Amino acid sequence: MAAGSGGACLARRKALTMAMGLFRVCLVVVTAIINHPLLFPRENATVPENEEEIIRKMQAHQEKLQLEQLRLEEEVARLAAEKEALKQVAEEGRQQNETRAAWDLWSTLCMILFLMIEVWRQDHQEGPSPECLGSEEDELPGLGGAPLQGLTLPNKAMLGHFYEHCIRGATADAARTREFLEGFVDDLLEALRSLCNRDTDMEVEDFIGVDSMYENWQVDRPLLCHLFVPFTPPEPYRFHPELWCSSRSVPLDRQGYGQITVVRADGDTLSCICGKTKLGEDMLCLLHGRNSVVPPCGDMENLLCATDSMYLDTMQVMKWFQTALTRAWHGIAHKYEFDLAFGQLDSPGSLKIRFRSGKFMPFNLIPVIQCDDSDLYFVSHLPREPSEGTPASSTDWLLSFAVYERRFLRMTLKALPEGACHLSCLQIASFLLSKQSRLTGPSGLSSYHLKTALLHLLLRRRAADWKAGQLDARLHELLCFLEKSLLEKKLHHFFIGNRKAPEAMCLPEAVLRAEPLNLFRPFVLQRSLYRKTLDSFYEMLKNAPALISEYSLHVPSDHASLPQKANVL
């Protein structure tokens, strides 16, 4: 019994001991938690051994965060700057577009204003500038001085006396020369037609008088008539001219020329009629050469055309025309008391009448082809001026405005005062140029250039400015205009590309639309010719007073006494 109660006491004691131990453990844990330095740090608390490492890591992490923050701030600043730059560029672009639009508008207005001023200047400028300024291109001596290099021309009284004694008499001689030659040429062409077969030969039309003899201003001796002789092919052929004055693809030195093709009127290319007709031994088909074989099926290479070409050849025309004139003269030679011969080998119609007294009379019969229905004519061959060069090909035909020039002078004369001095100016200038050419040789300046300069002045000047009493002023102006043109190397053709040409002239539209043709363009390419021409021009001006004074006292008598009519046997 006693043993049982002692075991129970021991068990209770052990249980109490375990409870007390557990309580102590719990108390220690609670005390440790309450007194932990991280929860309730104290000034005298000790730092664990790994705290410095933790702090270093935290500082490194903080530095990384700062660097990342800086990078982000820089990125944000960069994006903001780019955005601002884009806005600025867009603003500048908008301003530039506005500025460009305003500038384009201003440039257009300035260009329109400039063109209006230029048109007004060309329309209202009445004459050449007061001073003929020289070009700096060639650095020639004395080109920048006063007009005509300060040279003086004879006064009004001397010019009037010279004209009355030397020029007026030549005009009367020209009228007698024309009357005599027209009668003879009519007879010669009629003889030519009588020898031709109308079905196989070229048809020769009536002549047309052109140039100075028919414009009443030629003074050079011997007097020389130029007569155009138009011709057409037999049926069914026709000539088709091609103008070159309005084509931009044509070289500048070929402007003013053209080519002529030979075509069938119905577009068919059948053979020539002489292949179907037997001609006599004395008959020559003017479409084909004497030794030519008429090709079958209408090969038109022999219609006075160049070899392997359908273009009319000037050399073939020259041979045909000389042959035809020779045959015609042989048919009528017995009727006249003079001989007829060719004057120049390089000109097909250069003829010369030789009288038994030893005197002679030259004239030119020039075969030409009419350009459509106008008064333009293609000239087969003319003696070329040194400045004009020669055609590049025998199929190149020179375009002549001689009929229009004669018509313009006639039309202008009706508006000018009685006794106008325009032709007197041209006659005196032509006289001086002719004498200078005989003294120093021909230059690049011709009488055609003088006439072109006069035509320009006639269009610019008022009619009242051409009174007889203003001969000296107009002559001085003509020579000054010519000097200015020489120094600038620019003298435009009067009709080609001249929008101010009178509508009454009825010029072809292609001529009016063409670019202006510079007659002095050869001077740009030929420096030696330009120097010679300029020297000769100033030498002419220098000799003018003495020459006019000398001829005023001693009237030349180097011209032949012309018969009033042809002596017909």
Secondary structure as a PSIPRED ss2 file (coil, helix, strand):
# PSIPRED VFORMAT (PSIPRED V4.0)

   1 M C   1.000  0.000  0.000
   2 A H   0.000  1.000  0.000
   3 A H   0.000  1.000  0.000
   4 G H   0.000  1.000  0.000
   5 S H   0.000  1.000  0.000
   6 G H   0.000  1.000  0.000
   7 G H   0.000  1.000  0.000
   8 A H   0.000  1.000  0.000
   9 C H   0.000  1.000  0.000
  10 L H   0.000  1.000  0.000
  11 A H   0.000  1.000  0.000
  12 R H   0.000  1.000  0.000
  13 R H   0.000  1.000  0.000
  14 K H   0.000  1.000  0.000
  15 A H   0.000  1.000  0.000
  16 L H   0.000  1.000  0.000
  17 T H   0.000  1.000  0.000
  18 M H   0.000  1.000  0.000
  19 A H   0.000  1.000  0.000
  20 M H   0.000  1.000  0.000
  21 G H   0.000  1.000  0.000
  22 L H   0.000  1.000  0.000
  23 F H   0.000  1.000  0.000
  24 R H   0.000  1.000  0.000
  25 V H   0.000  1.000  0.000
  26 C H   0.000  1.000  0.000
  27 L H   0.000  1.000  0.000
  28 V H   0.000  1.000  0.000
  29 V H   0.000  1.000  0.000
  30 V H   0.000  1.000  0.000
  31 T H   0.000  1.000  0.000
  32 A H   0.000  1.000  0.000
  33 I H   0.000  1.000  0.000
  34 I H   0.000  1.000  0.000
  35 N C   1.000  0.000  0.000
  36 H C   1.000  0.000  0.000
  37 P C   1.000  0.000  0.000
  38 L C   1.000  0.000  0.000
  39 L C   1.000  0.000  0.000
  40 F C   1.000  0.000  0.000
  41 P C   1.000  0.000  0.000
  42 R C   1.000  0.000  0.000
  43 E C   1.000  0.000  0.000
  44 N C   1.000  0.000  0.000
  45 A C   1.000  0.000  0.000
  46 T C   1.000  0.000  0.000
  47 V C   1.000  0.000  0.000
  48 P C   1.000  0.000  0.000
  49 E C   1.000  0.000  0.000
  50 N C   1.000  0.000  0.000
  51 E H   0.000  1.000  0.000
  52 E H   0.000  1.000  0.000
  53 E H   0.000  1.000  0.000
  54 I H   0.000  1.000  0.000
  55 I H   0.000  1.000  0.000
  56 R H   0.000  1.000  0.000
  57 K H   0.000  1.000  0.000
  58 M H   0.000  1.000  0.000
  59 Q H   0.000  1.000  0.000
  60 A H   0.000  1.000  0.000
  61 H H   0.000  1.000  0.000
  62 Q H   0.000  1.000  0.000
  63 E H   0.000  1.000  0.000
  64 K H   0.000  1.000  0.000
  65 L H   0.000  1.000  0.000
  66 Q H   0.000  1.000  0.000
  67 L H   0.000  1.000  0.000
  68 E H   0.000  1.000  0.000
  69 Q H   0.000  1.000  0.000
  70 L H   0.000  1.000  0.000
  71 R H   0.000  1.000  0.000
  72 L H   0.000  1.000  0.000
  73 E H   0.000  1.000  0.000
  74 E H   0.000  1.000  0.000
  75 E H   0.000  1.000  0.000
  76 V H   0.000  1.000  0.000
  77 A H   0.000  1.000  0.000
  78 R H   0.000  1.000  0.000
  79 L H   0.000  1.000  0.000
  80 A H   0.000  1.000  0.000
  81 A H   0.000  1.000  0.000
  82 E H   0.000  1.000  0.000
  83 K H   0.000  1.000  0.000
  84 E H   0.000  1.000  0.000
  85 A H   0.000  1.000  0.000
  86 L H   0.000  1.000  0.000
  87 K H   0.000  1.000  0.000
  88 Q H   0.000  1.000  0.000
  89 V H   0.000  1.000  0.000
  90 A H   0.000  1.000  0.000
  91 E H   0.000  1.000  0.000
  92 E H   0.000  1.000  0.000
  93 G H   0.000  1.000  0.000
  94 R H   0.000  1.000  0.000
  95 Q H   0.000  1.000  0.000
  96 Q H   0.000  1.000  0.000
  97 N H   0.000  1.000  0.000
  98 E H   0.000  1.000  0.000
  99 T H   0.000  1.000  0.000
 100 R H   0.000  1.000  0.000
 101 A H   0.000  1.000  0.000
 102 A H   0.000  1.000  0.000
 103 W H   0.000  1.000  0.000
 104 D H   0.000  1.000  0.000
 105 L H   0.000  1.000  0.000
 106 W H   0.000  1.000  0.000
 107 S H   0.000  1.000  0.000
 108 T H   0.000  1.000  0.000
 109 L H   0.000  1.000  0.000
 110 C H   0.000  1.000  0.000
 111 M H   0.000  1.000  0.000
 112 I H   0.000  1.000  0.000
 113 L H   0.000  1.000  0.000
 114 F H   0.000  1.000  0.000
 115 L H   0.000  1.000  0.000
 116 M H   0.000  1.000  0.000
 117 I H   0.000  1.000  0.000
 118 E H   0.000  1.000  0.000
 119 V H   0.000  1.000  0.000
 120 W H   0.000  1.000  0.000
 121 R H   0.000  1.000  0.000
 122 Q H   0.000  1.000  0.000
 123 D H   0.000  1.000  0.000
 124 H H   0.000  1.000  0.000
 125 Q C   1.000  0.000  0.000
 126 E C   1.000  0.000  0.000
 127 G C   1.000  0.000  0.000
 128 P C   1.000  0.000  0.000
 129 S C   1.000  0.000  0.000
 130 P C   1.000  0.000  0.000
 131 E C   1.000  0.000  0.000
 132 C C   1.000  0.000  0.000
 133 L C   1.000  0.000  0.000
 134 G C   1.000  0.000  0.000
 135 S C   1.000  0.000  0.000
 136 E C   1.000  0.000  0.000
 137 E C   1.000  0.000  0.000
 138 D C   1.000  0.000  0.000
 139 E C   1.000  0.000  0.000
 140 L C   1.000  0.000  0.000
 141 P C   1.000  0.000  0.000
 142 G C   1.000  0.000  0.000
 143 L C   1.000  0.000  0.000
 144 G C   1.000  0.000  0.000
 145 G C   1.000  0.000  0.000
 146 A C   1.000  0.000  0.000
 147 P H   0.000  1.000  0.000
 148 L H   0.000  1.000  0.000
 149 Q H   0.000  1.000  0.000
 150 G H   0.000  1.000  0.000
 151 L C   1.000  0.000  0.000
 152 T C   1.000  0.000  0.000
 153 L C   1.000  0.000  0.000
 154 P C   1.000  0.000  0.000
 155 N C   1.000  0.000  0.000
 156 K H   0.000  1.000  0.000
 157 A H   0.000  1.000  0.000
 158 M H   0.000  1.000  0.000
 159 L H   0.000  1.000  0.000
 160 G H   0.000  1.000  0.000
 161 H H   0.000  1.000  0.000
 162 F H   0.000  1.000  0.000
 163 Y H   0.000  1.000  0.000
 164 E H   0.000  1.000  0.000
 165 H H   0.000  1.000  0.000
 166 C H   0.000  1.000  0.000
 167 I H   0.000  1.000  0.000
 168 R H   0.000  1.000  0.000
 169 G H   0.000  1.000  0.000
 170 A H   0.000  1.000  0.000
 171 T H   0.000  1.000  0.000
 172 A H   0.000  1.000  0.000
 173 D H   0.000  1.000  0.000
 174 A H   0.000  1.000  0.000
 175 A H   0.000  1.000  0.000
 176 R H   0.000  1.000  0.000
 177 T H   0.000  1.000  0.000
 178 R H   0.000  1.000  0.000
 179 E H   0.000  1.000  0.000
 180 F H   0.000  1.000  0.000
 181 L H   0.000  1.000  0.000
 182 E H   0.000  1.000  0.000
 183 G H   0.000  1.000  0.000
 184 F H   0.000  1.000  0.000
 185 V H   0.000  1.000  0.000
 186 D H   0.000  1.000  0.000
 187 D H   0.000  1.000  0.000
 188 L H   0.000  1.000  0.000
 189 L H   0.000  1.000  0.000
 190 E H   0.000  1.000  0.000
 191 A H   0.000  1.000  0.000
 192 L H   0.000  1.000  0.000
 193 R H   0.000  1.000  0.000
 194 S H   0.000  1.000  0.000
 195 L H   0.000  1.000  0.000
 196 C C   1.000  0.000  0.000
 197 N C   1.000  0.000  0.000
 198 R C   1.000  0.000  0.000
 199 D C   1.000  0.000  0.000
 200 T C   1.000  0.000  0.000
 201 D C   1.000  0.000  0.000
 202 M C   1.000  0.000  0.000
 203 E E   0.000  0.000  1.000
 204 V E   0.000  0.000  1.000
 205 E C   1.000  0.000  0.000
 206 D C   1.000  0.000  0.000
 207 F C   1.000  0.000  0.000
 208 I E   0.000  0.000  1.000
 209 G E   0.000  0.000  1.000
 210 V E   0.000  0.000  1.000
 211 D C   1.000  0.000  0.000
 212 S H   0.000  1.000  0.000
 213 M H   0.000  1.000  0.000
 214 Y H   0.000  1.000  0.000
 215 E H   0.000  1.000  0.000
 216 N C   1.000  0.000  0.000
 217 W C   1.000  0.000  0.000
 218 Q C   1.000  0.000  0.000
 219 V C   1.000  0.000  0.000
 220 D C   1.000  0.000  0.000
 221 R C   1.000  0.000  0.000
 222 P C   1.000  0.000  0.000
 223 L C   1.000  0.000  0.000
 224 L C   1.000  0.000  0.000
 225 C E   0.000  0.000  1.000
 226 H E   0.000  0.000  1.000
 227 L E   0.000  0.000  1.000
 228 F E   0.000  0.000  1.000
 229 V E   0.000  0.000  1.000
 230 P E   0.000  0.000  1.000
 231 F E   0.000  0.000  1.000
 232 T E   0.000  0.000  1.000
 233 P C   1.000  0.000  0.000
 234 P C   1.000  0.000  0.000
 235 E C   1.000  0.000  0.000
 236 P C   1.000  0.000  0.000
 237 Y E   0.000  0.000  1.000
 238 R E   0.000  0.000  1.000
 239 F E   0.000  0.000  1.000
 240 H E   0.000  0.000  1.000
 241 P E   0.000  0.000  1.000
 242 E E   0.000  0.000  1.000
 243 L E   0.000  0.000  1.000
 244 W C   1.000  0.000  0.000
 245 C C   1.000  0.000  0.000
 246 S C   1.000  0.000  0.000
 247 S C   1.000  0.000  0.000
 248 R C   1.000  0.000  0.000
 249 S C   1.000  0.000  0.000
 250 V C   1.000  0.000  0.000
 251 P C   1.000  0.000  0.000
 252 L H   0.000  1.000  0.000
 253 D H   0.000  1.000  0.000
 254 R H   0.000  1.000  0.000
 255 Q C   1.000  0.000  0.000
 256 G C   1.000  0.000  0.000
 257 Y E   0.000  0.000  1.000
 258 G E   0.000  0.000  1.000
 259 Q E   0.000  0.000  1.000
 260 I E   0.000  0.000  1.000
 261 T E   0.000  0.000  1.000
 262 V E   0.000  0.000  1.000
 263 V E   0.000  0.000  1.000
 264 R E   0.000  0.000  1.000
 265 A C   1.000  0.000  0.000
 266 D C   1.000  0.000  0.000
 267 G C   1.000  0.000  0.000
 268 D C   1.000  0.000  0.000
 269 T C   1.000  0.000  0.000
 270 L C   1.000  0.000  0.000
 271 S C   1.000  0.000  0.000
 272 C C   1.000  0.000  0.000
 273 I H   0.000  1.000  0.000
 274 C H   0.000  1.000  0.000
 275 G H   0.000  1.000  0.000
 276 K C   1.000  0.000  0.000
 277 T C   1.000  0.000  0.000
 278 K C   1.000  0.000  0.000
 279 L C   1.000  0.000  0.000
 280 G C   1.000  0.000  0.000
 281 E C   1.000  0.000  0.000
 282 D C   1.000  0.000  0.000
 283 M C   1.000  0.000  0.000
 284 L C   1.000  0.000  0.000
 285 C C   1.000  0.000  0.000
 286 L C   1.000  0.000  0.000
 287 L C   1.000  0.000  0.000
 288 H C   1.000  0.000  0.000
 289 G C   1.000  0.000  0.000
 290 R C   1.000  0.000  0.000
 291 N C   1.000  0.000  0.000
 292 S C   1.000  0.000  0.000
 293 V C   1.000  0.000  0.000
 294 V C   1.000  0.000  0.000
 295 P C   1.000  0.000  0.000
 296 P H   0.000  1.000  0.000
 297 C H   0.000  1.000  0.000
 298 G H   0.000  1.000  0.000
 299 D C   1.000  0.000  0.000
 300 M H   0.000  1.000  0.000
 301 E H   0.000  1.000  0.000
 302 N H   0.000  1.000  0.000
 303 L C   1.000  0.000  0.000
 304 L C   1.000  0.000  0.000
 305 C E   0.000  0.000  1.000
 306 A C   1.000  0.000  0.000
 307 T C   1.000  0.000  0.000
 308 D C   1.000  0.000  0.000
 309 S C   1.000  0.000  0.000
 310 M C   1.000  0.000  0.000
 311 Y E   0.000  0.000  1.000
 312 L E   0.000  0.000  1.000
 313 D C   1.000  0.000  0.000
 314 T H   0.000  1.000  0.000
 315 M H   0.000  1.000  0.000
 316 Q H   0.000  1.000  0.000
 317 V H   0.000  1.000  0.000
 318 M H   0.000  1.000  0.000
 319 K H   0.000  1.000  0.000
 320 W H   0.000  1.000  0.000
 321 F H   0.000  1.000  0.000
 322 Q H   0.000  1.000  0.000
 323 T H   0.000  1.000  0.000
 324 A H   0.000  1.000  0.000
 325 L H   0.000  1.000  0.000
 326 T H   0.000  1.000  0.000
 327 R H   0.000  1.000  0.000
 328 A H   0.000  1.000  0.000
 329 W H   0.000  1.000  0.000
 330 H H   0.000  1.000  0.000
 331 G H   0.000  1.000  0.000
 332 I H   0.000  1.000  0.000
 333 A H   0.000  1.000  0.000
 334 H H   0.000  1.000  0.000
 335 K H   0.000  1.000  0.000
 336 Y C   1.000  0.000  0.000
 337 E C   1.000  0.000  0.000
 338 F E   0.000  0.000  1.000
 339 D E   0.000  0.000  1.000
 340 L E   0.000  0.000  1.000
 341 A E   0.000  0.000  1.000
 342 F E   0.000  0.000  1.000
 343 G C   1.000  0.000  0.000
 344 Q C   1.000  0.000  0.000
 345 L C   1.000  0.000  0.000
 346 D C   1.000  0.000  0.000
 347 S C   1.000  0.000  0.000
 348 P C   1.000  0.000  0.000
 349 G C   1.000  0.000  0.000
 350 S E   0.000  0.000  1.000
 351 L E   0.000  0.000  1.000
 352 K E   0.000  0.000  1.000
 353 I E   0.000  0.000  1.000
 354 R E   0.000  0.000  1.000
 355 F E   0.000  0.000  1.000
 356 R C   1.000  0.000  0.000
 357 S C   1.000  0.000  0.000
 358 G C   1.000  0.000  0.000
 359 K C   1.000  0.000  0.000
 360 F E   0.000  0.000  1.000
 361 M E   0.000  0.000  1.000
 362 P E   0.000  0.000  1.000
 363 F E   0.000  0.000  1.000
 364 N E   0.000  0.000  1.000
 365 L E   0.000  0.000  1.000
 366 I E   0.000  0.000  1.000
 367 P E   0.000  0.000  1.000
 368 V E   0.000  0.000  1.000
 369 I E   0.000  0.000  1.000
 370 Q E   0.000  0.000  1.000
 371 C C   1.000  0.000  0.000
 372 D C   1.000  0.000  0.000
 373 D C   1.000  0.000  0.000
 374 S C   1.000  0.000  0.000
 375 D C   1.000  0.000  0.000
 376 L C   1.000  0.000  0.000
 377 Y E   0.000  0.000  1.000
 378 F E   0.000  0.000  1.000
 379 V E   0.000  0.000  1.000
 380 S C   1.000  0.000  0.000
 381 H C   1.000  0.000  0.000
 382 L C   1.000  0.000  0.000
 383 P C   1.000  0.000  0.000
 384 R C   1.000  0.000  0.000
 385 E C   1.000  0.000  0.000
 386 P C   1.000  0.000  0.000
 387 S C   1.000  0.000  0.000
 388 E C   1.000  0.000  0.000
 389 G C   1.000  0.000  0.000
 390 T C   1.000  0.000  0.000
 391 P C   1.000  0.000  0.000
 392 A C   1.000  0.000  0.000
 393 S C   1.000  0.000  0.000
 394 S C   1.000  0.000  0.000
 395 T C   1.000  0.000  0.000
 396 D C   1.000  0.000  0.000
 397 W E   0.000  0.000  1.000
 398 L E   0.000  0.000  1.000
 399 L E   0.000  0.000  1.000
 400 S E   0.000  0.000  1.000
 401 F C   1.000  0.000  0.000
 402 A H   0.000  1.000  0.000
 403 V H   0.000  1.000  0.000
 404 Y H   0.000  1.000  0.000
 405 E H   0.000  1.000  0.000
 406 R H   0.000  1.000  0.000
 407 R H   0.000  1.000  0.000
 408 F H   0.000  1.000  0.000
 409 L H   0.000  1.000  0.000
 410 R H   0.000  1.000  0.000
 411 M H   0.000  1.000  0.000
 412 T H   0.000  1.000  0.000
 413 L H   0.000  1.000  0.000
 414 K H   0.000  1.000  0.000
 415 A H   0.000  1.000  0.000
 416 L C   1.000  0.000  0.000
 417 P C   1.000  0.000  0.000
 418 E C   1.000  0.000  0.000
 419 G C   1.000  0.000  0.000
 420 A C   1.000  0.000  0.000
 421 C C   1.000  0.000  0.000
 422 H H   0.000  1.000  0.000
 423 L H   0.000  1.000  0.000
 424 S H   0.000  1.000  0.000
 425 C H   0.000  1.000  0.000
 426 L H   0.000  1.000  0.000
 427 Q H   0.000  1.000  0.000
 428 I H   0.000  1.000  0.000
 429 A H   0.000  1.000  0.000
 430 S H   0.000  1.000  0.000
 431 F H   0.000  1.000  0.000
 432 L H   0.000  1.000  0.000
 433 L H   0.000  1.000  0.000
 434 S H   0.000  1.000  0.000
 435 K H   0.000  1.000  0.000
 436 Q H   0.000  1.000  0.000
 437 S H   0.000  1.000  0.000
 438 R H   0.000  1.000  0.000
 439 L H   0.000  1.000  0.000
 440 T H   0.000  1.000  0.000
 441 G C   1.000  0.000  0.000
 442 P C   1.000  0.000  0.000
 443 S C   1.000  0.000  0.000
 444 G C   1.000  0.000  0.000
 445 L C   1.000  0.000  0.000
 446 S C   1.000  0.000  0.000
 447 S H   0.000  1.000  0.000
 448 Y H   0.000  1.000  0.000
 449 H H   0.000  1.000  0.000
 450 L H   0.000  1.000  0.000
 451 K H   0.000  1.000  0.000
 452 T H   0.000  1.000  0.000
 453 A H   0.000  1.000  0.000
 454 L H   0.000  1.000  0.000
 455 L H   0.000  1.000  0.000
 456 H H   0.000  1.000  0.000
 457 L H   0.000  1.000  0.000
 458 L H   0.000  1.000  0.000
 459 L H   0.000  1.000  0.000
 460 R H   0.000  1.000  0.000
 461 R C   1.000  0.000  0.000
 462 R C   1.000  0.000  0.000
 463 A H   0.000  1.000  0.000
 464 A H   0.000  1.000  0.000
 465 D H   0.000  1.000  0.000
 466 W H   0.000  1.000  0.000
 467 K C   1.000  0.000  0.000
 468 A H   0.000  1.000  0.000
 469 G H   0.000  1.000  0.000
 470 Q H   0.000  1.000  0.000
 471 L H   0.000  1.000  0.000
 472 D H   0.000  1.000  0.000
 473 A H   0.000  1.000  0.000
 474 R H   0.000  1.000  0.000
 475 L H   0.000  1.000  0.000
 476 H H   0.000  1.000  0.000
 477 E H   0.000  1.000  0.000
 478 L H   0.000  1.000  0.000
 479 L H   0.000  1.000  0.000
 480 C H   0.000  1.000  0.000
 481 F H   0.000  1.000  0.000
 482 L H   0.000  1.000  0.000
 483 E H   0.000  1.000  0.000
 484 K H   0.000  1.000  0.000
 485 S H   0.000  1.000  0.000
 486 L H   0.000  1.000  0.000
 487 L H   0.000  1.000  0.000
 488 E H   0.000  1.000  0.000
 489 K C   1.000  0.000  0.000
 490 K C   1.000  0.000  0.000
 491 L C   1.000  0.000  0.000
 492 H E   0.000  0.000  1.000
 493 H C   1.000  0.000  0.000
 494 F C   1.000  0.000  0.000
 495 F C   1.000  0.000  0.000
 496 I C   1.000  0.000  0.000
 497 G C   1.000  0.000  0.000
 498 N C   1.000  0.000  0.000
 499 R C   1.000  0.000  0.000
 500 K C   1.000  0.000  0.000
 501 A C   1.000  0.000  0.000
 502 P C   1.000  0.000  0.000
 503 E H   0.000  1.000  0.000
 504 A H   0.000  1.000  0.000
 505 M H   0.000  1.000  0.000
 506 C C   1.000  0.000  0.000
 507 L C   1.000  0.000  0.000
 508 P C   1.000  0.000  0.000
 509 E H   0.000  1.000  0.000
 510 A H   0.000  1.000  0.000
 511 V H   0.000  1.000  0.000
 512 L H   0.000  1.000  0.000
 513 R H   0.000  1.000  0.000
 514 A C   1.000  0.000  0.000
 515 E C   1.000  0.000  0.000
 516 P C   1.000  0.000  0.000
 517 L C   1.000  0.000  0.000
 518 N E   0.000  0.000  1.000
 519 L C   1.000  0.000  0.000
 520 F C   1.000  0.000  0.000
 521 R H   0.000  1.000  0.000
 522 P H   0.000  1.000  0.000
 523 F H   0.000  1.000  0.000
 524 V H   0.000  1.000  0.000
 525 L H   0.000  1.000  0.000
 526 Q C   1.000  0.000  0.000
 527 R H   0.000  1.000  0.000
 528 S H   0.000  1.000  0.000
 529 L H   0.000  1.000  0.000
 530 Y H   0.000  1.000  0.000
 531 R H   0.000  1.000  0.000
 532 K H   0.000  1.000  0.000
 533 T H   0.000  1.000  0.000
 534 L H   0.000  1.000  0.000
 535 D H   0.000  1.000  0.000
 536 S H   0.000  1.000  0.000
 537 F H   0.000  1.000  0.000
 538 Y H   0.000  1.000  0.000
 539 E H   0.000  1.000  0.000
 540 M H   0.000  1.000  0.000
 541 L H   0.000  1.000  0.000
 542 K H   0.000  1.000  0.000
 543 N H   0.000  1.000  0.000
 544 A H   0.000  1.000  0.000
 545 P H   0.000  1.000  0.000
 546 A H   0.000  1.000  0.000
 547 L H   0.000  1.000  0.000
 548 I H   0.000  1.000  0.000
 549 S H   0.000  1.000  0.000
 550 E H   0.000  1.000  0.000
 551 Y H   0.000  1.000  0.000
 552 S H   0.000  1.000  0.000
 553 L H   0.000  1.000  0.000
 554 H C   1.000  0.000  0.000
 555 V C   1.000  0.000  0.000
 556 P C   1.000  0.000  0.000
 557 S C   1.000  0.000  0.000
 558 D C   1.000  0.000  0.000
 559 H C   1.000  0.000  0.000
 560 A C   1.000  0.000  0.000
 561 S C   1.000  0.000  0.000
 562 L C   1.000  0.000  0.000
 563 P C   1.000  0.000  0.000
 564 Q C   1.000  0.000  0.000
 565 K C   1.000  0.000  0.000
 566 A C   1.000  0.000  0.000
 567 N C   1.000  0.000  0.000
 568 V C   1.000  0.000  0.000
 569 L C   1.000  0.000  0.000
